[in-house]
Amino acid sequence: MNLAERIVKLLEQNPGLSDRQITDKLFGVGKPQQSVNIACRDLEKKGILTRRKVDGNPIGNYLTSQELIVPFSKSRISDDENENHFSEDAIKEVLENWLIAQGWKVKVAWGRDHGVDVEATNENQKWLIEVKGQGSRNAMRANYFLGILGETLQRMEDPQAKYSIALPDIQQFRNLWERLPLLAKSRTEITAIFVDKDGNVDELL
């Protein structure tokens, strides 16, 4: 049974699962979901399933023969009992859904894929976003913050593009952003996007 067939079989019993939930069930919690995302989009093109966002919930997958059902959980970031921090891929997925809901076309570098973490386009607009996870210690988070700023500056080659950093919505990251000089923010025009455990997105200038 190939991946597409496994997804269809899973959705027969569990309509409305998101790409993340499908990946967790088929491959294990937290595994990269790029292959599932590609397979679901291909099934949508073939008319086998539809991908819909309902009442603020993440995008769910439904077989075309099924009624639209609102997923049970509204959170895109699950709390695994062995992991108490946000992963980069979890944040990327929230951003993907958030941007698609606003009409952007989104390309995501999942896991260890190279390139910009999240690249969104909308007509003549381009938005490039670098993402970092939470980390387990304060010193690690400070390094993450400095590292994501450096990565973003190195990618600033298009004067027409918008550039942002995306981080878990925890107080330490907000404090680090607030302490960044206003001159640096205004000169670079980089914005900060904070994602909380409920999948809420807050962008700060």
N, C-alpha and C positions, 0 to 999 in steps of 0.2 A: 504494500500500500504506500503510495507516494504522499508527499506532504499535503498536496491539495486535497486528496481523498481523506486524509486524516483530519484535516480542518473541517471538511463537510460533515464527516461523521460526528465530530465533536459538537458542531453547531446544531445538529439535529436534536441533540439532547440539551444543549445549553445555548439557546439563541441570545444574541446581543453581546457576546463576549468581545472584549477589545483585543487588539493585537497582543498587548502585554499579557492579558489573561490566557489567551490561547498558547502563547509561548511558555508561560509558567506551567500549564497543564501538560503540554507535549514534551517539553525539554527540561523543565525544572525552573524554580523561582530565580529570577534575575538573569537568566541566560539571554544573550543577544537576540533581538527579535526581528532583525532585518529580513531574514528568509521568510518569516511568517508575514511580515508586512508586504513583501513582494508577491507572495502567493495569494494573499487576500485581494490585493489590487488586481491581479491577473484574473481571479475568479469573478471579480466585479465586472471587468471588461467583457468576460464571457457570458455575463448575465446570470451567473449561478448564485451570487450573493449581492447584497447591497450594504453599503457602509453609511451609517447615519448617526448623527449626534442629536440626542434627545434631551430636552429640558436641562441643559447645562452639563449633562453627563459626557464622559469621553466617547469618542467615536466607537460604535459597536458594529459587529458583523452579523448580518441576518441572511439566511437563505431566502431566496426570492419567494418561496412558498410559505414563509412564516410571517406572522403578524409582528409588528414592531413592538418590542418589549423593553421597557426601561431597565438597564442593568441594576442589580442590587446595590452595588457599592459606587459611590460618587468619587472616590479617591483614586487617582492614577498612581499614587505611590503607596504600595502596600507595605505593611509593617511585618517583615519577616522576623520570627522570634530569634533568629541568630544574627540579625543585622539591625542596628538602631540608627542608621544614618541613611541619607539619600544617596543613591547611586547616580552617576552621570547619565546613564541611559534612561533612568526614570524621569529625570528632569528634561531630557531631550524629548521624551514622549509627551510630556505635558505641554512643552513648547510647540511641538508639532501639531497637536490638536488645537491649541490656542490660536496659532497662526492660521491654520486651515479654516477655522471658524470665522476668521476675519477676511478670508478671501485670498490668502497668500498660497502660492505653490511652494512646497517645502522639500528640501533635500537634507537628509540627516546622515551624519557619519556615525554609525553605531559601533559600540565597543571600541576596538583598537583600529578601526578604519582611519585612514589618513584623510586630511583635508579639514575644511571648516566644519565645526561641530553641527551647526544648523545654518543652512543657507536658504533664505526665503526670497521669492521674487513676486512682484505684483505689477504687471504692465511694465513701466520703465523704472520701477523701484527695486532696489536690492537691499537686503538686511542680512548682515553676517553676525552670528552670535557664537561666542565661545562659552563652553559650559564646564563647570567643575562640581564635583560631588562634595559631600560634607567633610569627609575625613574624620578621624577619631580623636585628635588632640588639638589643642589651641594653636600650638606651634605649627602643626601641619596645615591648619586652616589659613594661618597667616602666609605660609609659603604658597598655598593654593591661590590666594588672592593676588599676591605679587606675580605669580606665574601666569595667571589668566590675563592680567593686564599686559604683561610682556608679549604673550602670544597674540593678543588683539592688536597691539601696536605694530608687530611684525607683519600682520596681514593688511594693514591700512594702505592699500595701493590704489583703490578706486575712490576718487574724490567725491563721486556722486552717491556712494553707498552709505548706509547707516551701519554703525558698529555698536555692539552691546556685549556685556558679559552677563552670564546667568549663573546664579548661585542658590543654594538652599536658603530659605527664609529663616535664618537663625540670627540672634542678636549680634554675635561676633562679626559675621559678614556685613551686617548693616552698619556696625560701628566702624569697620575698616573703610567702607564706602564713604561714610560721613566724614571721616578724617582725611580723605583724599582732598587736596586743595581744590577750591572752586576754579582756580585758574587752569589747573590740569584738566578738569572736566570740560570747561568751556573751550579750551584750545583744541582738545581731541574730539569733543562732542560725543564721547562714549557714554552710553547709558547703562544702568545696572538693572537687571531683572531678577526679582526674588520669587522663588516658587515654594509654597508651603506644602505641608503634608496632605492637605485637602485638595491640592491641585490648583489653588488660587495663584494668579500671576500678578505681580506688582512691579511696574517699571518706574524707575526713578532717574531723573536727569542729574 
